[in-house]
Amino acid sequence: MNETCIKCGAVLDKDDIGAHKKLVDRGAQSYMCVKCLARHFDVTEQKIREKIAEFRAQGCLLFK
């Protein structure tokens, strides 16, 4: 079963789930998509994607 966003119902990919765990709650079992995370933090989707790229470059295991 595919995970879906708790706000909008969009199907999530590994980056959505990783971003939610990294930015909201590492132990979360339900997640927001990047679009809803951006709204939640009042930033652009691009900013969230930039952070994902930074975390991946740092070797964060949530973004392998």
C-alpha distances in whole Angstrom, upper triangle without the diagonal:
4,7,9,13,15,18,17,13,13,10,11,12,14,17,16,14,17,20,19,19,22,24,23,22,21,19,17,14,13,14,16,16,20,21,21,22,25,26,25,28,30,30,29,26,28,29,25,25,28,27,24,27,29,27,25,29,30,28,25,22,20,20,21
4,6,10,12,15,14,11,10,7,7,9,11,14,12,11,15,17,16,17,20,21,20,20,19,18,16,13,11,12,13,13,16,18,17,18,21,22,22,25,27,26,25,22,24,25,22,21,25,24,21,23,26,24,23,26,27,25,23,20,17,18,18
4,7,9,12,12,9,8,6,6,8,10,12,10,9,12,14,12,14,17,18,17,16,16,15,12,10,8,8,10,10,13,15,14,15,18,19,19,21,23,23,23,20,22,23,19,19,23,22,19,22,24,22,21,25,26,24,21,19,16,16,18
4,6,9,8,5,5,4,5,9,11,13,10,10,13,14,12,14,17,17,16,16,17,17,13,11,8,7,8,8,12,13,12,13,16,17,16,19,21,21,20,18,20,21,18,18,22,21,19,22,24,22,22,26,27,25,23,21,18,18,20
4,5,6,5,5,6,6,10,12,12,9,9,13,12,10,13,16,15,14,15,16,16,12,11,7,6,5,5,9,10,8,10,13,13,13,16,17,18,17,15,18,19,16,17,20,19,17,21,23,21,22,25,26,25,22,21,17,18,20
4,6,6,8,10,10,13,15,15,12,11,15,14,11,13,16,15,13,14,16,15,11,10,7,6,6,8,12,12,9,11,14,13,12,15,17,19,19,17,20,21,17,19,22,21,20,23,25,23,24,28,28,27,24,23,19,20,23
4,6,8,11,12,15,17,16,13,13,16,15,12,15,18,16,14,16,18,18,14,14,10,8,6,8,11,10,7,9,12,10,10,14,15,16,17,15,19,19,17,19,22,21,20,23,25,24,25,28,29,28,25,25,21,22,25
4,6,9,11,14,17,16,13,14,17,16,14,18,20,18,17,19,21,21,17,16,12,10,8,8,11,9,7,11,13,11,12,16,16,17,17,15,18,20,17,18,22,22,20,24,26,25,25,29,30,29,26,26,22,22,25
4,6,9,12,15,16,12,13,17,16,15,17,20,19,18,19,20,20,16,15,11,10,9,9,12,11,10,13,15,15,15,18,19,20,19,17,20,22,19,19,23,23,21,24,26,25,25,29,30,29,26,25,22,22,24
4,6,10,13,13,10,12,15,15,14,17,19,19,18,19,20,21,17,16,12,10,9,7,10,10,10,12,14,14,15,18,19,19,18,15,18,19,17,17,21,21,19,21,24,23,23,26,28,27,24,23,20,19,21
4,7,10,12,9,10,14,14,14,16,19,19,18,19,19,20,16,15,12,10,10,8,11,12,12,14,16,17,18,20,21,21,20,16,19,20,17,17,21,21,18,20,23,22,21,25,26,25,23,21,18,17,19
4,7,8,6,7,10,11,11,13,15,16,16,16,16,17,14,13,10,8,8,6,9,11,11,12,14,16,16,18,20,19,18,15,17,18,15,14,18,17,15,17,20,18,18,21,23,21,19,18,14,14,15
4,5,5,7,9,10,11,13,14,16,16,17,16,17,15,14,13,10,10,8,10,12,14,14,16,18,18,19,21,20,18,15,16,17,14,13,16,16,13,15,18,16,15,18,20,18,16,15,12,11,12
4,5,5,6,8,10,11,12,14,15,15,14,15,14,13,13,11,11,10,11,14,15,14,16,19,19,19,22,20,19,16,17,17,14,12,15,14,11,13,15,13,12,16,17,15,13,11,8,7,9
4,5,5,6,8,10,10,12,13,14,14,16,14,15,14,11,11,9,8,12,13,12,13,16,16,17,19,17,16,12,13,13,10,9,12,11,7,10,12,11,10,13,15,14,12,11,8,6,9
4,6,5,6,9,10,11,11,13,13,14,12,13,11,8,7,5,5,9,10,9,11,14,13,14,16,15,14,11,13,13,10,10,13,12,9,12,15,13,13,17,17,17,14,14,10,10,12
4,6,5,6,9,10,10,10,10,11,9,9,8,6,7,7,9,12,12,10,13,16,15,16,18,18,17,15,16,16,12,13,15,14,11,14,16,13,13,17,17,16,13,12,8,9,12
4,5,5,6,8,10,10,9,11,10,11,11,9,10,10,10,14,14,11,14,17,16,16,19,17,17,15,16,15,11,11,13,11,8,11,13,10,10,14,14,13,9,9,5,6,9
4,5,5,6,8,9,9,12,11,13,12,9,9,8,7,11,11,8,10,13,12,12,15,14,14,11,13,12,8,9,11,8,7,10,11,9,11,14,14,14,11,11,8,8,12
4,6,5,5,7,8,10,8,10,9,6,6,8,8,11,10,7,10,13,11,11,15,14,15,13,15,14,10,12,14,12,10,14,15,12,14,17,17,17,13,13,10,11,15
4,6,6,5,4,7,6,9,9,8,10,11,12,15,14,11,14,16,14,14,18,17,18,16,18,16,13,14,16,13,11,15,15,12,14,17,16,15,11,11,8,10,13
4,6,6,6,9,10,13,13,11,12,13,12,15,15,11,13,16,14,13,17,16,17,15,16,14,11,13,13,10,9,12,12,9,11,14,13,13,9,10,8,10,13
4,6,8,11,11,14,13,11,11,12,11,13,12,9,11,13,11,9,13,13,14,14,15,12,9,12,13,10,10,14,13,11,14,16,15,16,12,14,11,13,16
4,7,9,8,11,11,9,9,12,12,14,12,9,12,13,10,10,14,14,16,15,18,15,12,15,16,13,13,17,17,14,17,20,19,19,15,16,13,15,18
4,5,5,9,10,9,11,14,14,17,15,12,15,16,13,14,17,18,20,19,21,19,15,18,19,16,15,19,18,15,18,21,19,19,15,15,12,15,18
4,6,9,11,10,13,15,16,19,17,14,17,19,16,17,20,20,22,20,22,20,16,18,19,16,15,18,17,14,16,19,17,16,12,12,9,13,15
4,7,9,10,14,16,18,20,18,16,20,21,18,19,23,23,24,23,25,23,19,21,23,19,18,21,21,18,19,22,20,19,15,14,12,15,18
4,6,7,10,13,15,18,15,14,17,18,16,17,20,21,22,21,23,22,18,20,22,19,17,21,21,18,20,23,22,21,17,16,13,16,18
4,7,10,13,16,18,16,15,19,20,17,19,23,23,24,22,24,24,20,21,24,21,19,23,23,20,21,25,24,22,19,17,14,17,19
4,7,10,13,15,13,13,16,17,15,17,20,21,22,19,22,22,18,20,22,20,18,22,23,21,21,25,25,23,20,18,15,17,19
4,7,10,12,10,9,13,14,12,14,17,17,18,16,18,18,14,16,19,17,15,19,20,18,19,22,22,22,18,17,13,15,18
4,7,8,6,6,9,10,9,12,14,14,15,12,16,15,12,14,17,16,14,18,19,18,19,22,23,22,19,19,15,16,19
4,5,5,6,9,10,10,12,14,13,13,10,13,14,10,11,15,14,13,16,18,17,17,21,22,21,19,18,15,14,17
4,6,5,6,9,10,10,12,10,9,6,9,10,7,8,11,11,10,13,15,15,15,18,19,20,17,18,14,14,17
4,5,5,6,9,10,10,10,8,6,9,11,9,10,13,13,13,16,18,18,19,22,23,23,21,22,18,17,21
4,5,5,6,9,9,10,10,9,12,13,10,12,16,15,15,18,20,19,20,23,24,24,22,22,19,18,22
4,5,5,6,8,8,9,8,11,10,8,11,13,12,12,16,17,16,18,20,21,21,19,20,16,16,20
4,5,5,6,5,6,5,9,8,6,10,12,11,12,15,16,16,18,21,21,22,20,21,18,18,21
4,5,5,6,8,8,12,11,10,13,15,15,16,19,20,20,22,24,25,26,23,25,21,21,25
4,6,8,10,11,14,13,11,14,16,15,16,19,20,19,22,24,24,25,22,23,20,21,24
4,6,9,10,12,10,9,13,14,13,14,18,17,17,20,22,22,23,21,23,20,20,24
4,7,9,12,10,10,14,15,14,16,19,19,20,22,24,24,26,24,26,23,22,26
4,7,8,6,8,11,11,11,14,16,16,17,20,21,22,24,22,24,21,20,24
4,5,5,7,9,10,11,13,15,16,17,19,20,22,23,22,24,21,20,23
4,5,5,6,9,10,11,13,14,15,17,18,20,21,20,21,18,17,20
4,5,5,6,9,10,10,12,14,15,16,18,20,19,21,19,16,19
4,5,5,6,9,10,11,12,14,15,17,19,17,20,18,16,19
4,5,5,6,9,10,11,12,14,15,17,15,17,14,13,16
4,5,5,6,9,10,10,12,14,15,14,16,14,11,15
4,5,5,6,9,10,11,12,14,14,16,15,13,15
4,5,5,6,8,10,10,12,11,14,12,11,14
4,5,5,6,9,10,11,9,11,9,7,11
4,6,5,6,9,10,10,12,11,9,11
4,5,5,6,9,9,12,12,10,12
4,5,5,6,5,9,8,7,10
4,5,5,5,8,8,5,7
4,5,8,10,11,9,10
4,6,9,11,10,11
4,6,9,8,8
4,5,6,7
4,5,5
4,6
4
